[in-house]
Amino acid sequence: MIRLFKLYIPNAVFLLALLDFALLIAAGELGWVVRAHQIGIDGGEVANRWIPLLTFAGLVQTAMISVGVYGSESLRSMRYATARLMVAISLGIIALSVVYFLLPGRTLWRSNLFYAMFIAIALLVFIRILLGGLLGTAAFRRRVLVLGAGERAERLRQLGERPESGFVIVGYIGMSDSVPVIKEAINRSAIHNFTRYVENLGVSEVVLALEERRNALPLKDLLRIKTTGVHVNDFSTFMERETGRVDLDTVNPSWLIFSDGFSSGRMISSGMKRVFDIVASLLLLALTAPMIALFAVAVKLDSRGPAFFRQTRVGLYGQPFSLIKLRSMRNDAEKGGAQWAAKDDPRVTRIGKLIRKLRIDELPQAWTVLKGEMSFVGPRPERPEFVSELEEQLPYYAERHMVKPGITGWAQINYPYGASIEDSRHKLEYDLYYAKNYSPFLDLLILLQTLRVVLWNEGAR
């Protein structure tokens, strides 16, 4: 895996993204050549078009990231990938048209974009057909040796068997005399030379999946293979890297304290984030004010009660604040007390179903962002009634309040909408990952991926 701004990217995905960028530049240039030939002019030197070509490739690839072209489904299904590619390139062309209008000369001619769009689709589909059977093979996967043969080792096996997995397990070593869960595991006592055994298997990483470390941690073996260049990771760190979440079943306070993350260099990043929140919220409110007003009237006409809904939520450092949204439920929805939202919730009004599906009910939260009580990106804020219950039942739940809550977040783009203790547990694992690994790059990725969630109605309720 390649680590970029604290975020791990699978080798196959990184390679594919580089190839895509090169092909997009080629598509832009071919579109230019075709159009120049069509109108009978000299195409000129490629060096004179580097800025328009890079702008074309950059904006289209940004759109590809935002709609999930590099997601696991797109890597496995050619049909899925083609559909997402067509949407991404269409969005990229729209964005380029806007740039062309605002900054003439910074992009290809609009007539060129028509040709470049179809050439890009053809090239990007072709490279996926060509590499489709190769990207998921062992050539692009790390070879992992697991120390342990219990439940943790079994979890790693299940994780490694997923089609989108970036590693392949080449062996299991039982470190105790207890009955192994992994039947094919080899007992440590049967291996005479551990270092040579690792070399013979071509292992690139060793993962400690021991159920009990006391008197079982082979320090001499680990030190020896570490000095030969083999990576050694504990179970929690490996799971965090491979799944993008903090595994609550195995994590402990010492791991959170001593592992990489929670950087003290956040002051500059937090300042940049606040500037972005102010500018983006002002722009969003200015652009969507007519839409908010229109749907506010529709909500008012559809059911009794106010058009806007205010509710107390828990924010940064556990401080309460008032969140504002367009009302999507009946005015008496919680006359019996606070309730979790449910699938096909009967309390949702007719207009409420529409504005929830399109995420229009979330738009007024930009005002809360402008005031500084929320950010665009961060853990979703919960109600005080639920927070007190969740802090009692879920470990480290209070730690999610160490970062400002957001309209969208890492949990929202990775986990479908849920409204139960178990769902909150899964979302907390993603929230802790975000709080631990926050960076402006991660925020940008979340904002881009939110477009995918909105366009394909993932997680709406």
C-alpha positions in Angstrom: 0.0 0.0 0.0 1.0 3.6 -0.6 0.5 6.1 2.2 -0.6 9.5 1.0 -1.3 12.2 3.6 -2.0 9.6 6.3 -4.4 7.7 4.0 -3.4 4.2 2.7 -4.1 3.6 -1.0 -3.9 0.1 -2.5 -1.1 -0.4 -5.1 -3.5 -1.5 -7.8 -5.7 1.6 -7.3 -2.7 4.0 -7.3 -1.4 2.4 -10.5 -4.8 2.6 -12.2 -5.2 6.2 -11.2 -1.8 7.1 -12.7 -2.7 5.3 -15.9 -6.1 7.0 -16.0 -4.4 10.4 -15.7 -2.1 9.7 -18.6 -5.0 8.4 -20.7 -7.0 11.5 -19.9 -4.2 13.7 -21.1 -4.0 11.6 -24.3 -7.8 11.8 -24.8 -7.6 15.6 -24.5 -4.8 15.8 -27.0 -6.5 13.5 -29.4 -9.7 15.5 -29.1 -7.7 18.6 -30.0 -6.1 16.9 -33.0 -9.4 15.6 -34.3 -11.0 19.0 -34.0 -8.1 20.9 -35.6 -8.1 18.4 -38.5 -11.8 18.8 -38.9 -11.7 22.6 -39.3 -8.4 22.5 -41.3 -6.0 24.3 -38.9 -2.5 23.4 -37.6 -2.8 21.7 -34.3 0.5 23.3 -33.1 2.9 22.0 -30.5 1.7 19.9 -27.5 3.8 22.0 -25.2 1.5 25.0 -25.9 -1.5 23.1 -24.4 -0.1 21.7 -21.2 -2.3 23.9 -18.9 -5.6 23.0 -20.7 -4.6 19.4 -20.9 -3.7 19.1 -17.2 -6.9 21.0 -16.3 -8.9 18.6 -18.4 -7.3 15.5 -16.8 -7.3 16.9 -13.3 -11.0 17.9 -13.2 -12.2 14.7 -14.9 -10.2 12.5 -12.5 -11.5 14.5 -9.5 -15.0 13.7 -10.8 -14.0 10.0 -11.1 -12.9 10.0 -7.5 -16.1 11.7 -6.3 -18.5 9.2 -8.0 -16.6 6.1 -6.8 -14.7 5.0 -10.0 -11.9 3.7 -7.8 -14.1 1.9 -5.3 -14.1 -1.8 -4.8 -17.3 -2.4 -6.8 -15.8 -0.5 -9.8 -12.7 -2.6 -9.7 -14.7 -5.9 -9.7 -17.5 -5.1 -12.1 -16.9 -3.8 -15.7 -20.5 -2.8 -16.0 -20.5 -0.9 -12.7 -17.2 0.8 -13.7 -18.5 1.9 -17.1 -21.6 3.4 -15.7 -19.6 5.4 -13.1 -17.1 6.5 -15.7 -19.8 7.9 -18.0 -21.3 9.9 -15.1 -17.8 11.1 -14.0 -16.7 12.3 -17.4 -20.1 14.0 -17.9 -19.6 15.8 -14.6 -16.0 16.7 -15.5 -17.1 18.2 -18.8 -19.7 20.3 -17.0 -17.0 21.5 -14.6 -14.7 22.3 -17.5 -17.4 24.3 -19.2 -17.8 26.4 -16.1 -14.0 26.9 -15.9 -14.0 27.8 -19.6 -16.7 30.4 -19.0 -14.9 31.9 -16.0 -11.3 31.6 -17.2 -11.3 31.5 -21.1 -8.2 29.9 -22.4 -7.5 27.7 -19.4 -9.3 24.7 -20.8 -9.7 23.0 -24.2 -12.2 24.5 -26.6 -15.7 23.4 -25.8 -15.9 21.8 -29.3 -12.7 19.8 -28.4 -14.3 18.5 -25.2 -17.0 16.8 -27.1 -14.5 14.6 -28.9 -12.2 14.3 -25.8 -15.2 13.0 -23.8 -15.9 10.0 -26.1 -12.2 9.3 -26.6 -11.7 9.3 -22.8 -14.5 6.9 -22.2 -13.1 4.5 -24.8 -9.6 4.6 -23.4 -10.6 4.3 -19.8 -12.9 1.3 -20.5 -10.2 -0.3 -22.6 -7.5 -0.1 -19.9 -10.0 -1.7 -17.5 -10.7 -4.5 -19.8 -7.0 -5.0 -20.4 -6.0 -4.9 -16.7 -9.3 -6.1 -15.1 -8.1 -9.6 -14.6 -4.6 -8.5 -13.4 -5.3 -5.8 -10.8 -6.8 -8.2 -8.3 -4.1 -10.9 -8.7 -1.4 -11.7 -6.2 1.1 -9.6 -8.1 -0.5 -6.5 -6.6 -1.1 -8.0 -3.2 1.2 -8.0 -0.2 2.2 -11.4 1.1 1.2 -11.6 4.7 2.2 -14.2 7.4 -0.1 -14.4 10.4 1.2 -15.2 13.9 -1.7 -16.7 15.6 -4.4 -19.3 14.8 -7.4 -18.1 16.9 -10.4 -15.9 16.3 -8.3 -12.9 15.3 -6.5 -15.0 12.6 -9.9 -16.1 11.4 -11.0 -12.5 11.0 -7.9 -11.8 9.0 -8.6 -14.8 6.8 -12.1 -13.5 6.1 -10.7 -10.0 5.4 -8.1 -11.4 3.0 -10.7 -13.5 1.0 -12.6 -10.3 -0.1 -12.1 -9.6 -3.8 -11.0 -6.1 -3.1 -8.4 -7.1 -0.5 -4.9 -5.7 -0.9 -3.1 -8.7 0.7 -2.9 -12.5 0.5 -2.2 -14.6 3.5 0.6 -17.2 2.8 0.5 -18.9 6.2 -0.6 -19.1 9.8 1.7 -20.0 12.7 0.2 -21.2 16.0 2.0 -19.7 18.9 0.4 -21.9 21.7 -0.7 -25.4 22.3 -4.4 -24.6 22.4 -6.7 -26.0 19.7 -6.4 -23.7 16.6 -9.4 -22.1 14.9 -7.3 -22.2 11.7 -6.8 -25.9 11.1 -4.0 -25.4 8.5 -1.9 -23.4 11.0 1.7 -24.7 11.6 2.9 -24.7 15.2 5.9 -22.5 16.0 7.8 -25.5 17.4 7.7 -27.2 14.0 9.7 -24.4 12.4 13.4 -24.7 13.0 14.6 -21.4 11.4 11.9 -18.8 11.5 13.8 -16.2 9.4 14.5 -18.7 6.6 10.8 -19.8 6.7 9.7 -16.2 6.2 12.2 -15.7 3.4 11.1 -18.9 1.6 7.5 -17.8 1.6 8.4 -14.4 0.2 6.7 -12.7 3.1 6.5 -8.9 3.0 4.6 -8.4 6.2 4.0 -10.3 9.5 0.8 -9.6 11.5 0.5 -10.4 15.2 -2.9 -11.9 15.7 -2.2 -13.4 19.1 -5.2 -13.9 21.5 -2.9 -13.6 24.5 0.5 -11.9 24.2 1.7 -12.8 27.6 4.7 -15.2 27.3 3.8 -15.8 23.6 5.4 -12.8 21.8 8.4 -14.1 19.9 10.6 -11.0 20.3 13.8 -12.5 19.0 12.1 -13.8 15.8 10.3 -10.5 15.2 13.5 -8.5 15.7 15.4 -10.7 13.3 12.8 -10.6 10.5 12.4 -6.8 11.1 16.1 -6.2 10.4 15.7 -8.1 7.1 13.2 -5.6 5.8 9.9 -7.4 6.6 7.2 -5.2 8.1 5.8 -6.2 11.5 2.4 -5.0 12.5 0.0 -5.6 15.4 -3.6 -6.7 14.8 -5.2 -3.4 15.5 -2.9 -1.3 13.3 -3.3 -3.8 10.4 -7.1 -3.7 10.7 -7.1 0.1 10.8 -5.1 0.3 7.7 -7.0 -2.3 5.7 -10.6 -1.3 6.7 -10.3 2.4 7.3 -11.7 2.1 10.8 -10.6 1.5 14.4 -11.5 -2.0 15.5 -13.3 -1.6 18.9 -13.1 -5.3 19.6 -9.4 -5.3 20.0 -8.2 -1.8 20.5 -6.9 -0.7 24.0 -6.0 2.7 25.5 -2.2 2.0 25.1 -2.6 1.5 21.4 -4.5 4.8 21.0 -1.8 6.5 23.0 1.3 5.2 21.3 0.1 4.6 17.7 0.5 7.1 15.0 -2.2 9.7 14.9 -3.8 12.6 16.8 -1.1 14.9 15.4 -0.3 18.0 17.3 0.3 19.8 14.0 -3.4 20.4 13.5 -3.4 24.1 14.4 -2.6 25.1 10.8 -4.9 22.5 9.3 -7.7 23.5 11.7 -7.3 27.2 10.6 -7.4 26.2 7.0 -10.5 24.1 7.7 -12.3 27.0 9.4 -11.5 29.4 6.5 -12.9 26.8 4.1 -16.0 26.4 6.2 -16.7 30.1 6.2 -16.2 30.6 2.5 -18.1 27.4 1.5 -21.0 28.0 3.8 -21.5 31.6 2.6 -21.4 30.5 -1.0 -23.7 27.5 -0.4 -26.2 29.7 1.5 -26.2 32.3 -1.3 -26.7 29.7 -4.0 -29.3 27.6 -2.3 -31.3 30.3 -0.5 -34.1 30.3 -3.2 -34.3 26.5 -3.0 -34.4 26.5 0.8 -37.2 29.1 0.7 -39.2 27.1 -1.9 -39.1 23.9 0.1 -39.7 25.7 3.3 -43.0 26.9 1.8 -43.7 23.3 0.6 -43.0 21.9 4.1 -45.3 24.4 5.6 -48.2 23.6 3.2 -47.7 19.9 3.4 -48.1 19.5 7.2 -48.8 21.5 10.3 -45.9 23.0 12.2 -42.8 25.2 11.5 -40.9 24.9 8.2 -37.6 24.6 10.0 -36.7 22.1 12.7 -34.3 22.9 15.6 -32.8 20.2 17.8 -30.1 20.1 20.5 -27.1 18.1 19.5 -23.7 17.4 21.2 -20.8 19.2 19.6 -17.1 19.8 20.1 -15.8 18.8 23.6 -19.4 17.7 24.5 -20.9 21.1 24.3 -24.6 21.3 23.2 -25.6 23.4 20.3 -28.8 23.9 18.2 -28.9 22.3 14.8 -31.3 23.6 12.2 -32.8 21.6 9.3 -35.9 21.7 7.1 -38.6 19.7 8.9 -39.1 16.3 7.3 -41.3 14.7 10.1 -44.6 15.5 11.5 -44.6 18.2 14.2 -45.6 15.6 16.9 -43.0 13.0 15.8 -41.4 12.8 19.2 -44.3 13.4 21.5 -43.4 10.2 23.3 -39.7 11.1 23.7 -36.6 10.8 21.7 -36.6 7.9 19.1 -34.2 6.4 16.7 -35.1 6.9 13.0 -36.4 3.8 11.3 -36.5 2.5 7.7 -39.7 3.7 6.0 -40.4 5.8 9.2 -44.1 6.6 9.3 -43.4 9.9 11.0 -41.8 11.3 7.8 -44.1 13.5 5.7 -44.6 13.4 1.9 -42.4 16.4 1.3 -40.1 15.0 4.0 -39.4 11.9 2.0 -38.4 13.9 -1.0 -36.1 16.4 0.8 -34.4 13.5 2.7 -33.8 11.6 -0.5 -32.3 14.6 -2.1 -30.5 15.8 1.1 -32.2 19.2 0.8 -33.2 19.1 4.5 -29.5 19.3 5.3 -28.9 22.6 3.5 -29.8 25.0 6.4 -27.0 23.4 8.4 -24.7 25.6 6.5 -25.8 28.3 8.9 -24.6 26.3 11.8 -21.3 25.8 10.0 -20.9 29.5 9.4 -21.5 30.1 13.2 -18.6 27.7 13.9 -20.6 25.1 15.8 -20.2 22.5 13.0 -17.9 21.9 10.1 -18.7 20.5 6.7 -16.7 17.4 7.5 -16.7 15.6 10.9 -18.6 13.0 12.9 -22.4 13.5 12.7 -23.6 15.1 16.0 -26.0 13.1 18.1 -28.7 14.1 20.5 -27.8 14.4 24.2 -30.3 11.6 25.1 -28.6 9.2 22.8 -25.0 10.3 23.7 -25.5 9.5 27.4 -26.7 6.0 26.5 -24.0 5.4 23.9 -21.2 6.6 26.2 -22.2 3.9 28.7 -22.4 1.1 26.2 -19.6 1.9 23.7 -15.9 2.4 24.7 -14.2 5.6 23.5 -17.4 7.1 22.4 -16.5 10.4 24.1 -13.4 10.7 22.0 -15.4 11.4 18.9 -16.3 14.7 20.5 -12.6 15.8 20.3 -13.2 17.0 16.8 -15.9 19.4 15.5 -19.1 17.6 14.2 -19.9 17.8 10.5 -22.6 17.6 7.9 -20.8 14.7 6.2 -18.1 12.5 7.5 -16.0 9.4 7.1 -18.7 7.2 8.6 -21.4 8.6 6.3 -19.5 7.7 3.1 -18.4 4.2 4.4 -21.3 2.9 6.3 -25.0 2.9 5.3 -27.5 4.9 7.4 -28.2 3.2 10.7 -30.1 4.0 13.8 -29.3 1.5 16.6 -26.7 0.8 19.2 -24.9 -1.7 16.9 -25.0 0.8 14.0 -23.6 3.5 16.3 -20.8 1.1 17.2 -19.8 0.6 13.6 -20.0 4.3 12.8 -17.9 5.1 15.9 -15.1 2.9 14.5 -15.0 5.2 11.4 -15.4 8.4 13.5 -12.4 7.4 15.6 -10.4 6.7 12.4 -11.2 10.2 11.2 -10.4 11.8 14.5 -7.1 9.9 14.7 -6.0 10.4 11.1 -7.5 13.8 10.2 -5.9 15.8 7.4 -7.1 18.3 4.8 -6.6 15.6 2.2 -8.9 13.3 4.1 -11.5 16.1 4.3 -11.2 16.7 0.5 -11.7 13.0 -0.2 -14.8 12.9 2.1 -16.3 15.9 0.4 -15.7 14.4 -3.1 -17.1 11.0 -2.0 -20.2 12.7 -0.5 -21.2 13.4 -4.1 -21.3 9.6 -4.7 -23.6 9.1 -1.7 -26.0 11.9 -2.9 -26.1 10.8 -6.5 -26.7 7.2 -5.8 -28.9 7.7 -2.7 -26.6 5.7 -0.5 -27.6 5.9 3.2 -30.6 8.2 2.9 -33.5 7.6 5.3 
